[in-house]
Amino acid sequence: MKVLVYPHSMELGGSQINAIQLAGAIRDRGHEVIVLSEPGPLVERVCKLDLEHVELPLRRSRPSPRVSSIVSELVRRRKIDVVHGHEWPPIIEAFLGGTLIYRTPVVGTIMSMSVAPFLPRSLPLTVGTELIRRAAIASGYQCVELLEPPVDTRADNPSVNGSSFRSRLRIRPDEVVVAMICRLVPDLKLQGLLTTCNAVRDLAVAGRPVRLVIVGDGPARDEVARHAADANAAAGYDVVLLAGEMADPRPAYAAADVLVGQGGSALRGMAFAKPLVVVGEAGFSELLTSESAPTFLRQGWYGLGAGSLGTGVPALYAALQRLVNSPGIRRELGHFGRELAEQRFSLSHAAEIIENTYVWAIRNPVPFRRLLPEAIQVAAGVGGYKLRRKYRKWAGTAATDDQNARELIAAVLEKGNKDKEERQIA
């Protein structure tokens, strides 16, 4: 097959890293792969994988008629068999430029927690959690596969050496390193970052030899830095360290003794055999164990509200205290996480799912009679979405995509909890 892969951006982030890794894995399965993207830090990864790259203009509307035209030209000139768009703007641009004009199959991957309601229902989708898959099917999407965020368990493994990273930050061998590796953004991430700063501060004040290392950058950096400074002042030493953004964060994962995170970062930590505390919003935190794993496998690596130990700083403090106090528990839970990553989240397993979805899309093209109605649906949906965003911005109530995702997460988790209760009653 000739495959055109279109990530939604080239900034450091889980969805786009997954897109590039999957592109390389699909190429390794014997297919020709072209990556279409804007410029950005992750283009270097595309080049290192020896994948062909076609550059898009950085400044453009989303979705962009110009990009749809570029997709259309690539499909025609390179005789593309299937286009794979990651997140909703690339999916729509691929549909308008590929399927609508040349009837070239398009596969969509949604690794965020929200499936845009205006995506064509006939296009095959892959989503990151079982609950989201069920919700998408209930909304009328015809082919929805579960594609949990993949991890390159060969590159991300316990043998990676993190000693130089610890040395650079002047961390003593006896200090337990808690690491968070994520974007520093207000929505979905910030609450977990600040809660972890406070929990680690309290551990340090209680006399535990601990450091929190935060790797990443973003618009919330100044607020995180202020919180870190307050924690350091309370502890009497630099208990919270901001290491900045790393194009290759593997040394940071390797240097950690404990990982706190969500989504793809949580899974990468598991691949490095690090014990994991999953954080979310409304005070959520939960230690990954054999007891809690089924919950995360059902709802994804995130949460809202109370975990098994309660909410907020006290709950996270209790989880971290258990790990900081016991190297044995850290080894046991790290080994459990690594095994789970190998069995369930390996890149080769994900590539097999994607390859099968490509084959299904090629064998089941969108019926011609559905193309025009779905194009009208897309145009109306995107137009309405943009008008609502402009109005909210004018009214001062603009919701970000992550805020919209939070609302969907709450609804999905609520439905999942009701399903769980019904199964228990039955």
DRENDO-1510 file (C-alpha; in Angstrom, 1 decimal, always signed):
<recs>
REC; n; res; u; v; w
REC; 1; MET; +0.0; +0.0; +0.0 .
REC; 2; LYS; +0.9; +3.6; -0.5 .
REC; 3; VAL; +0.0; +5.5; +2.7 .
REC; 4; LEU; -0.2; +9.2; +3.3 .
REC; 5; VAL; +0.1; +9.9; +7.1 .
REC; 6; TYR; -1.0; +13.4; +8.3 .
REC; 7; PRO; -0.4; +14.3; +12.0 .
REC; 8; HIS; -2.2; +17.3; +13.3 .
REC; 9; SER; +1.0; +19.1; +14.3 .
REC; 10; MET; +4.8; +18.7; +14.8 .
REC; 11; GLU; +5.0; +20.1; +18.3 .
REC; 12; LEU; +6.1; +17.7; +21.0 .
REC; 13; GLY; +3.0; +15.8; +22.2 .
REC; 14; GLY; +1.6; +12.3; +22.5 .
REC; 15; SER; -0.8; +12.2; +19.5 .
REC; 16; GLN; +1.8; +13.4; +17.0 .
REC; 17; ILE; +4.6; +11.2; +18.4 .
REC; 18; ASN; +2.2; +8.2; +18.1 .
REC; 19; ALA; +1.5; +9.2; +14.5 .
REC; 20; ILE; +5.2; +9.2; +13.6 .
REC; 21; GLN; +5.9; +6.0; +15.4 .
REC; 22; LEU; +3.0; +4.3; +13.7 .
REC; 23; ALA; +4.1; +5.6; +10.3 .
REC; 24; GLY; +7.5; +4.0; +10.8 .
REC; 25; ALA; +6.0; +0.8; +12.0 .
REC; 26; ILE; +3.7; +0.6; +9.0 .
REC; 27; ARG; +6.7; +1.2; +6.7 .
REC; 28; ASP; +8.5; -1.6; +8.4 .
REC; 29; ARG; +5.6; -3.9; +7.5 .
REC; 30; GLY; +6.4; -3.4; +3.9 .
REC; 31; HIS; +4.4; -0.4; +2.8 .
REC; 32; GLU; +5.4; +3.0; +1.3 .
REC; 33; VAL; +4.7; +5.8; +3.7 .
REC; 34; ILE; +4.7; +9.6; +3.2 .
REC; 35; VAL; +4.3; +12.0; +6.1 .
REC; 36; LEU; +2.5; +15.2; +5.5 .
REC; 37; SER; +2.9; +17.9; +8.1 .
REC; 38; GLU; +3.8; +21.4; +9.1 .
REC; 39; PRO; +7.3; +22.2; +10.2 .
REC; 40; GLY; +8.2; +21.7; +13.8 .
REC; 41; PRO; +10.5; +19.8; +16.3 .
REC; 42; LEU; +9.2; +16.4; +15.4 .
REC; 43; VAL; +10.1; +16.6; +11.7 .
REC; 44; GLU; +13.6; +15.5; +12.9 .
REC; 45; ARG; +12.1; +12.2; +14.1 .
REC; 46; VAL; +10.5; +11.7; +10.7 .
REC; 47; CYS; +13.9; +12.2; +9.1 .
REC; 48; LYS; +15.6; +9.8; +11.5 .
REC; 49; LEU; +13.1; +7.1; +10.6 .
REC; 50; ASP; +14.0; +7.7; +7.0 .
REC; 51; LEU; +10.4; +8.5; +6.1 .
REC; 52; GLU; +9.6; +10.9; +3.2 .
REC; 53; HIS; +8.3; +14.2; +4.4 .
REC; 54; VAL; +6.1; +16.7; +2.6 .
REC; 55; GLU; +5.9; +20.1; +4.3 .
REC; 56; LEU; +2.7; +22.1; +4.9 .
REC; 57; PRO; +2.5; +25.9; +5.6 .
REC; 58; LEU; +2.7; +26.6; +9.3 .
REC; 59; ARG; +0.2; +29.5; +9.2 .
REC; 60; ARG; -3.1; +28.4; +7.9 .
REC; 61; SER; -6.7; +28.0; +8.9 .
REC; 62; ARG; -8.0; +24.7; +10.4 .
REC; 63; PRO; -9.4; +23.0; +8.4 .
REC; 64; SER; -7.7; +24.5; +5.3 .
REC; 65; PRO; -9.0; +24.4; +1.7 .
REC; 66; ARG; -5.4; +24.9; +0.7 .
REC; 67; VAL; -4.3; +21.8; +2.6 .
REC; 68; SER; -7.2; +19.8; +1.1 .
REC; 69; SER; -5.9; +20.8; -2.3 .
REC; 70; ILE; -2.4; +19.6; -1.4 .
REC; 71; VAL; -3.8; +16.3; -0.2 .
REC; 72; SER; -5.8; +16.0; -3.4 .
REC; 73; GLU; -2.7; +16.6; -5.5 .
REC; 74; LEU; -0.6; +14.1; -3.6 .
REC; 75; VAL; -3.3; +11.5; -3.8 .
REC; 76; ARG; -3.5; +11.9; -7.6 .
REC; 77; ARG; +0.2; +12.3; -8.4 .
REC; 78; ARG; +1.5; +9.6; -6.0 .
REC; 79; LYS; -1.4; +7.2; -6.4 .
REC; 80; ILE; -2.1; +7.0; -2.7 .
REC; 81; ASP; -4.1; +4.0; -1.5 .
REC; 82; VAL; -5.2; +5.4; +1.9 .
REC; 83; VAL; -4.8; +8.6; +3.8 .
REC; 84; HIS; -4.4; +8.5; +7.6 .
REC; 85; GLY; -5.4; +11.7; +9.4 .
REC; 86; HIS; -4.7; +12.1; +13.1 .
REC; 87; GLU; -7.3; +14.3; +15.0 .
REC; 88; TRP; -10.2; +16.0; +13.4 .
REC; 89; PRO; -8.8; +18.8; +11.2 .
REC; 90; PRO; -6.5; +16.5; +9.2 .
REC; 91; ILE; -9.3; +13.9; +9.0 .
REC; 92; ILE; -11.6; +16.5; +7.4 .
REC; 93; GLU; -9.0; +17.9; +5.1 .
REC; 94; ALA; -8.2; +14.4; +4.0 .
REC; 95; PHE; -11.8; +13.6; +3.4 .
REC; 96; LEU; -12.4; +16.7; +1.4 .
REC; 97; GLY; -9.2; +16.4; -0.6 .
REC; 98; GLY; -9.0; +12.6; -1.0 .
REC; 99; THR; -12.4; +10.8; -0.5 .
REC; 100; LEU; -14.7; +13.5; -1.9 .
REC; 101; ILE; -12.6; +14.1; -5.1 .
REC; 102; TYR; -10.9; +10.7; -5.8 .
REC; 103; ARG; -12.8; +8.4; -3.4 .
REC; 104; THR; -9.5; +7.5; -1.8 .
REC; 105; PRO; -10.1; +5.9; +1.6 .
REC; 106; VAL; -9.4; +7.9; +4.7 .
REC; 107; VAL; -8.7; +6.5; +8.2 .
REC; 108; GLY; -9.0; +8.7; +11.2 .
REC; 109; THR; -7.3; +8.4; +14.6 .
REC; 110; ILE; -8.5; +10.3; +17.6 .
REC; 111; MET; -6.1; +10.1; +20.6 .
REC; 112; SER; -7.8; +13.0; +22.4 .
REC; 113; MET; -10.9; +12.3; +24.5 .
REC; 114; SER; -13.3; +14.0; +22.2 .
REC; 115; VAL; -14.6; +12.8; +18.8 .
REC; 116; ALA; -15.9; +15.8; +16.9 .
REC; 117; PRO; -19.6; +15.3; +16.1 .
REC; 118; PHE; -19.2; +16.5; +12.5 .
REC; 119; LEU; -16.8; +13.9; +11.3 .
REC; 120; PRO; -18.2; +11.7; +8.5 .
REC; 121; ARG; -19.9; +8.7; +10.0 .
REC; 122; SER; -18.8; +6.4; +7.2 .
REC; 123; LEU; -15.0; +6.9; +7.8 .
REC; 124; PRO; -13.3; +4.2; +9.9 .
REC; 125; LEU; -11.9; +5.6; +13.1 .
REC; 126; THR; -9.5; +4.4; +15.8 .
REC; 127; VAL; -9.9; +5.8; +19.3 .
REC; 128; GLY; -7.8; +5.5; +22.5 .
REC; 129; THR; -10.2; +4.0; +25.0 .
REC; 130; GLU; -13.0; +1.4; +25.1 .
REC; 131; LEU; -15.5; +3.8; +26.6 .
REC; 132; ILE; -14.8; +6.3; +23.8 .
REC; 133; ARG; -15.2; +3.5; +21.2 .
REC; 134; ARG; -18.6; +2.6; +22.6 .
REC; 135; ALA; -19.7; +6.2; +22.7 .
REC; 136; ALA; -18.6; +6.7; +19.1 .
REC; 137; ILE; -20.6; +3.7; +17.9 .
REC; 138; ALA; -23.6; +4.9; +19.8 .
REC; 139; SER; -23.3; +8.2; +18.0 .
REC; 140; GLY; -23.5; +6.4; +14.6 .
REC; 141; TYR; -19.9; +5.9; +13.5 .
REC; 142; GLN; -19.9; +2.7; +11.5 .
REC; 143; CYS; -16.4; +1.3; +12.0 .
REC; 144; VAL; -14.6; +2.2; +15.3 .
REC; 145; GLU; -11.5; +0.3; +16.4 .
REC; 146; LEU; -9.8; +0.5; +19.8 .
REC; 147; LEU; -6.2; +1.7; +19.3 .
REC; 148; GLU; -4.7; +2.3; +22.7 .
REC; 149; PRO; -1.8; +4.8; +22.6 .
REC; 150; PRO; +1.2; +2.7; +21.4 .
REC; 151; VAL; +4.6; +2.6; +23.0 .
REC; 152; ASP; +7.9; +1.7; +21.3 .
REC; 153; THR; +8.8; -0.9; +23.9 .
REC; 154; ARG; +12.1; -1.6; +22.1 .
REC; 155; ALA; +13.4; +2.0; +22.3 .
REC; 156; ASP; +11.7; +2.7; +25.7 .
REC; 157; ASN; +13.0; +0.1; +28.0 .
REC; 158; PRO; +14.6; -0.3; +31.4 .
REC; 159; SER; +18.1; -0.6; +30.1 .
REC; 160; VAL; +18.3; +3.1; +29.0 .
REC; 161; ASN; +20.8; +4.9; +31.3 .
REC; 162; GLY; +19.5; +7.9; +33.1 .
REC; 163; SER; +22.6; +8.6; +35.3 .
REC; 164; SER; +23.9; +11.5; +33.2 .
REC; 165; PHE; +20.5; +13.2; +33.5 .
REC; 166; ARG; +20.6; +12.9; +37.3 .
REC; 167; SER; +24.1; +14.2; +37.4 .
REC; 168; ARG; +23.3; +17.2; +35.3 .
REC; 169; LEU; +20.6; +18.2; +37.8 .
REC; 170; ARG; +22.9; +17.4; +40.8 .
REC; 171; ILE; +20.5; +14.8; +42.2 .
REC; 172; ARG; +22.1; +12.5; +44.8 .
REC; 173; PRO; +22.0; +8.7; +44.4 .
REC; 174; ASP; +19.9; +8.3; +47.6 .
REC; 175; GLU; +17.2; +10.8; +46.5 .
REC; 176; VAL; +14.0; +9.4; +45.0 .
REC; 177; VAL; +13.1; +11.1; +41.7 .
REC; 178; VAL; +9.5; +11.7; +40.9 .
REC; 179; ALA; +9.1; +12.8; +37.3 .
REC; 180; MET; +6.4; +14.4; +35.3 .
REC; 181; ILE; +7.0; +14.6; +31.5 .
REC; 182; CYS; +4.2; +16.6; +29.8 .
REC; 183; ARG; +3.1; +19.8; +28.2 .
REC; 184; LEU; +2.8; +22.7; +30.6 .
REC; 185; VAL; -0.7; +23.8; +29.6 .
REC; 186; PRO; -3.6; +25.1; +31.6 .
REC; 187; ASP; -6.2; +22.5; +30.7 .
REC; 188; LEU; -6.0; +18.8; +31.7 .
REC; 189; LYS; -2.4; +19.1; +32.8 .
REC; 190; LEU; -2.0; +22.0; +35.2 .
REC; 191; GLN; -4.0; +20.8; +38.1 .
REC; 192; GLY; -2.0; +17.5; +38.2 .
REC; 193; LEU; +1.3; +19.5; +38.0 .
REC; 194; LEU; +0.5; +21.8; +40.9 .
REC; 195; THR; -0.9; +19.0; +43.0 .
REC; 196; THR; +2.2; +17.0; +42.5 .
REC; 197; CYS; +4.4; +20.0; +43.5 .
REC; 198; ASN; +2.5; +20.3; +46.7 .
REC; 199; ALA; +2.6; +16.5; +47.5 .
REC; 200; VAL; +6.3; +16.3; +46.9 .
REC; 201; ARG; +6.8; +19.5; +49.0 .
REC; 202; ASP; +5.0; +17.9; +51.9 .
REC; 203; LEU; +7.2; +14.7; +51.5 .
REC; 204; ALA; +10.3; +16.8; +51.6 .
REC; 205; VAL; +9.1; +18.8; +54.7 .
REC; 206; ALA; +8.4; +15.4; +56.4 .
REC; 207; GLY; +12.1; +14.5; +55.8 .
REC; 208; ARG; +11.8; +12.2; +52.8 .
REC; 209; PRO; +14.8; +12.4; +50.4 .
REC; 210; VAL; +12.8; +13.2; +47.3 .
REC; 211; ARG; +12.9; +15.5; +44.2 .
REC; 212; LEU; +10.3; +16.3; +41.6 .
REC; 213; VAL; +11.6; +16.8; +38.1 .
REC; 214; ILE; +9.2; +18.4; +35.6 .
REC; 215; VAL; +10.2; +18.0; +31.9 .
REC; 216; GLY; +8.3; +20.0; +29.4 .
REC; 217; ASP; +7.3; +23.5; +28.4 .
REC; 218; GLY; +4.2; +25.5; +27.5 .
REC; 219; PRO; +2.0; +28.5; +28.3 .
REC; 220; ALA; +1.6; +27.5; +31.9 .
REC; 221; ARG; +5.3; +27.4; +32.6 .
REC; 222; ASP; +5.4; +30.6; +34.6 .
REC; 223; GLU; +2.6; +29.4; +36.9 .
REC; 224; VAL; +4.3; +26.1; +37.4 .
REC; 225; ALA; +7.6; +27.9; +38.1 .
REC; 226; ARG; +6.0; +30.1; +40.8 .
REC; 227; HIS; +4.5; +27.0; +42.4 .
REC; 228; ALA; +7.9; +25.3; +42.3 .
REC; 229; ALA; +9.6; +28.3; +43.9 .
REC; 230; ASP; +7.1; +28.2; +46.7 .
REC; 231; ALA; +7.6; +24.5; +47.2 .
REC; 232; ASN; +11.4; +25.0; +47.2 .
REC; 233; ALA; +11.2; +27.7; +49.8 .
REC; 234; ALA; +9.0; +25.5; +52.1 .
REC; 235; ALA; +11.3; +22.5; +51.7 .
REC; 236; GLY; +14.5; +24.5; +52.2 .
REC; 237; TYR; +16.1; +23.1; +49.0 .
REC; 238; ASP; +15.3; +22.7; +45.3 .
REC; 239; VAL; +12.8; +19.9; +45.7 .
REC; 240; VAL; +11.1; +20.8; +42.4 .
REC; 241; LEU; +13.2; +21.2; +39.3 .
REC; 242; LEU; +12.1; +22.4; +35.9 .
REC; 243; ALA; +14.2; +20.7; +33.3 .
REC; 244; GLY; +12.6; +22.3; +30.3 .
REC; 245; GLU; +11.5; +20.7; +27.0 .
REC; 246; MET; +13.5; +17.7; +25.7 .
REC; 247; ALA; +13.2; +16.5; +22.1 .
REC; 248; ASP; +14.2; +13.0; +23.4 .
REC; 249; PRO; +13.0; +12.6; +27.0 .
REC; 250; ARG; +14.2; +9.0; +27.4 .
REC; 251; PRO; +17.0; +10.0; +29.8 .
REC; 252; ALA; +14.4; +11.7; +32.0 .
REC; 253; TYR; +12.2; +8.6; +32.0 .
REC; 254; ALA; +15.2; +6.4; +32.8 .
REC; 255; ALA; +16.4; +8.7; +35.6 .
REC; 256; ALA; +13.1; +8.6; +37.4 .
REC; 257; ASP; +12.2; +6.3; +40.3 .
REC; 258; VAL; +8.5; +7.1; +40.1 .
REC; 259; LEU; +6.4; +8.6; +37.3 .
REC; 260; VAL; +3.4; +10.8; +37.7 .
REC; 261; GLY; +1.4; +11.4; +34.5 .
REC; 262; GLN; -1.5; +10.6; +32.2 .
REC; 263; GLY; -2.1; +9.4; +28.6 .
REC; 264; GLY; +1.0; +8.6; +26.5 .
REC; 265; SER; +3.5; +9.8; +29.1 .
REC; 266; ALA; +2.0; +7.4; +31.6 .
REC; 267; LEU; +2.4; +4.5; +29.2 .
REC; 268; ARG; +6.0; +5.4; +28.3 .
REC; 269; GLY; +6.8; +5.4; +32.0 .
REC; 270; MET; +5.4; +1.9; +32.3 .
REC; 271; ALA; +7.7; +0.8; +29.4 .
REC; 272; PHE; +10.7; +2.0; +31.4 .
REC; 273; ALA; +9.5; -0.2; +34.3 .
REC; 274; LYS; +8.7; +2.8; +36.5 .
REC; 275; PRO; +5.9; +2.7; +39.1 .
REC; 276; LEU; +3.1; +5.0; +37.9 .
REC; 277; VAL; +0.6; +7.3; +39.6 .
REC; 278; VAL; -2.1; +8.4; +37.1 .
REC; 279; VAL; -3.4; +12.0; +37.7 .
REC; 280; GLY; -6.3; +13.8; +36.2 .
REC; 281; GLU; -8.6; +16.5; +37.4 .
REC; 282; ALA; -10.9; +17.4; +40.3 .
REC; 283; GLY; -8.2; +16.0; +42.5 .
REC; 284; PHE; -7.9; +12.6; +40.9 .
REC; 285; SER; -4.8; +10.4; +41.5 .
REC; 286; GLU; -4.5; +6.6; +41.5 .
REC; 287; LEU; -1.5; +4.3; +41.8 .
REC; 288; LEU; -1.3; +1.7; +39.0 .
REC; 289; THR; -1.6; -1.8; +40.5 .
REC; 290; SER; -3.1; -5.1; +39.4 .
REC; 291; GLU; -6.3; -3.9; +41.2 .
REC; 292; SER; -6.6; -0.5; +39.5 .
REC; 293; ALA; -5.4; -1.6; +36.0 .
REC; 294; PRO; -8.8; -2.7; +34.8 .
REC; 295; THR; -10.2; +0.7; +35.4 .
REC; 296; PHE; -7.5; +2.4; +33.3 .
REC; 297; LEU; -7.8; -0.2; +30.6 .
REC; 298; ARG; -11.5; +0.7; +30.4 .
REC; 299; GLN; -11.5; +4.5; +30.7 .
REC; 300; GLY; -8.0; +5.4; +29.7 .
REC; 301; TRP; -5.0; +6.8; +31.6 .
REC; 302; TYR; -6.8; +9.7; +33.2 .
REC; 303; GLY; -9.5; +10.3; +35.7 .
REC; 304; LEU; -11.8; +12.8; +37.4 .
REC; 305; GLY; -12.6; +13.1; +41.1 .
REC; 306; ALA; -11.8; +10.7; +43.9 .
REC; 307; GLY; -9.5; +7.7; +43.5 .
REC; 308; SER; -9.2; +4.9; +46.0 .
REC; 309; LEU; -7.3; +7.2; +48.5 .
REC; 310; GLY; -9.6; +10.2; +48.1 .
REC; 311; THR; -8.7; +13.4; +46.3 .
REC; 312; GLY; -6.2; +16.2; +46.1 .
REC; 313; VAL; -2.8; +16.5; +47.8 .
REC; 314; PRO; -3.6; +14.0; +50.6 .
REC; 315; ALA; -4.4; +11.2; +48.2 .
REC; 316; LEU; -1.4; +11.9; +46.0 .
REC; 317; TYR; +0.9; +12.3; +49.1 .
REC; 318; ALA; -0.3; +8.8; +50.3 .
REC; 319; ALA; +0.4; +7.1; +47.0 .
REC; 320; LEU; +3.8; +8.8; +46.6 .
REC; 321; GLN; +4.8; +8.1; +50.3 .
REC; 322; ARG; +4.2; +4.4; +49.7 .
REC; 323; LEU; +6.6; +4.4; +46.8 .
REC; 324; VAL; +9.2; +6.7; +48.2 .
REC; 325; ASN; +9.4; +4.6; +51.4 .
REC; 326; SER; +9.8; +1.2; +49.6 .
REC; 327; PRO; +12.3; +0.3; +46.9 .
REC; 328; GLY; +10.7; -3.1; +46.8 .
REC; 329; ILE; +7.2; -1.8; +46.0 .
REC; 330; ARG; +8.8; +0.4; +43.3 .
REC; 331; ARG; +10.5; -2.6; +41.7 .
REC; 332; GLU; +7.3; -4.8; +41.9 .
REC; 333; LEU; +5.0; -2.2; +40.4 .
REC; 334; GLY; +7.5; -1.2; +37.8 .
REC; 335; HIS; +7.8; -4.7; +36.7 .
REC; 336; PHE; +4.0; -5.0; +36.5 .
REC; 337; GLY; +3.8; -1.9; +34.4 .
REC; 338; ARG; +6.5; -3.1; +32.0 .
REC; 339; GLU; +4.7; -6.4; +31.4 .
REC; 340; LEU; +1.4; -4.6; +30.8 .
REC; 341; ALA; +3.1; -2.3; +28.3 .
REC; 342; GLU; +4.6; -5.2; +26.4 .
REC; 343; GLN; +1.5; -7.2; +26.3 .
REC; 344; ARG; -1.1; -4.5; +25.5 .
REC; 345; PHE; +0.5; -1.4; +24.2 .
REC; 346; SER; +3.4; -2.4; +22.0 .
REC; 347; LEU; +4.0; -0.5; +18.8 .
REC; 348; SER; +3.9; -3.7; +16.7 .
REC; 349; HIS; +0.5; -4.6; +18.1 .
REC; 350; ALA; -0.8; -1.1; +17.2 .
REC; 351; ALA; +0.7; -1.3; +13.7 .
REC; 352; GLU; -1.2; -4.5; +13.1 .
REC; 353; ILE; -4.5; -2.9; +14.1 .
REC; 354; ILE; -3.8; +0.1; +11.8 .
REC; 355; GLU; -2.8; -2.1; +8.9 .
REC; 356; ASN; -6.0; -4.1; +9.2 .
REC; 357; THR; -8.0; -0.9; +9.4 .
REC; 358; TYR; -6.4; +0.3; +6.2 .
REC; 359; VAL; -7.3; -2.9; +4.5 .
REC; 360; TRP; -10.9; -2.6; +5.7 .
REC; 361; ALA; -11.1; +1.0; +4.4 .
REC; 362; ILE; -9.8; +0.0; +1.0 .
REC; 363; ARG; -12.2; -2.9; +0.7 .
REC; 364; ASN; -15.2; -0.9; +1.9 .
REC; 365; PRO; -15.2; +2.5; +0.1 .
REC; 366; VAL; -17.7; +5.2; +1.0 .
REC; 367; PRO; -20.8; +4.6; -1.2 .
REC; 368; PHE; -21.0; +7.4; -3.8 .
REC; 369; ARG; -24.5; +8.3; -2.7 .
REC; 370; ARG; -23.2; +9.2; +0.7 .
REC; 371; LEU; -20.4; +11.5; -0.3 .
REC; 372; LEU; -22.4; +14.7; -1.0 .
REC; 373; PRO; -24.6; +14.4; +2.2 .
REC; 374; GLU; -21.5; +13.8; +4.3 .
REC; 375; ALA; -19.6; +16.7; +2.7 .
REC; 376; ILE; -22.6; +19.0; +3.5 .
REC; 377; GLN; -22.7; +17.6; +7.1 .
REC; 378; VAL; -18.9; +18.4; +7.5 .
REC; 379; ALA; -19.3; +21.9; +6.1 .
REC; 380; ALA; -22.2; +22.7; +8.3 .
REC; 381; GLY; -20.6; +21.2; +11.4 .
REC; 382; VAL; -17.3; +22.9; +11.0 .
REC; 383; GLY; -19.0; +26.2; +10.1 .
REC; 384; GLY; -21.2; +26.0; +13.3 .
REC; 385; TYR; -18.2; +25.0; +15.4 .
REC; 386; LYS; -16.2; +28.1; +14.2 .
REC; 387; LEU; -19.1; +30.4; +14.7 .
REC; 388; ARG; -19.6; +29.1; +18.3 .
REC; 389; ARG; -15.9; +29.6; +19.1 .
REC; 390; LYS; -16.0; +33.2; +17.7 .
REC; 391; TYR; -19.1; +34.0; +19.8 .
REC; 392; ARG; -17.6; +32.5; +22.9 .
REC; 393; LYS; -14.4; +34.4; +22.4 .
REC; 394; TRP; -16.3; +37.6; +21.9 .
REC; 395; ALA; -18.4; +36.9; +25.0 .
REC; 396; GLY; -15.3; +36.0; +27.0 .
REC; 397; THR; -16.4; +32.4; +27.5 .
REC; 398; ALA; -14.3; +30.7; +24.9 .
REC; 399; ALA; -13.7; +27.0; +25.6 .
REC; 400; THR; -10.5; +25.4; +24.5 .
REC; 401; ASP; -10.5; +22.0; +22.9 .
REC; 402; ASP; -9.1; +20.5; +26.1 .
REC; 403; GLN; -12.0; +22.1; +28.1 .
REC; 404; ASN; -14.4; +20.5; +25.6 .
REC; 405; ALA; -12.6; +17.2; +26.0 .
REC; 406; ARG; -13.0; +17.5; +29.8 .
REC; 407; GLU; -16.7; +17.7; +29.5 .
REC; 408; LEU; -16.8; +14.6; +27.3 .
REC; 409; ILE; -14.4; +12.8; +29.7 .
REC; 410; ALA; -16.8; +13.5; +32.6 .
REC; 411; ALA; -19.8; +12.2; +30.6 .
REC; 412; VAL; -17.9; +9.1; +29.4 .
REC; 413; LEU; -16.6; +8.2; +32.9 .
REC; 414; GLU; -20.1; +8.7; +34.4 .
REC; 415; LYS; -21.5; +6.3; +31.8 .
REC; 416; GLY; -18.7; +3.8; +32.5 .
REC; 417; ASN; -19.4; +4.0; +36.2 .
REC; 418; LYS; -23.1; +3.3; +35.6 .
REC; 419; ASP; -22.2; +0.4; +33.4 .
REC; 420; LYS; -19.9; -1.0; +36.1 .
REC; 421; GLU; -22.7; -0.7; +38.7 .
REC; 422; GLU; -25.2; -2.4; +36.5 .
REC; 423; ARG; -22.8; -5.3; +35.9 .
REC; 424; GLN; -22.2; -5.6; +39.7 .
REC; 425; ILE; -26.0; -5.7; +40.3 .
REC; 426; ALA; -26.5; -8.3; +37.7 .
</recs>
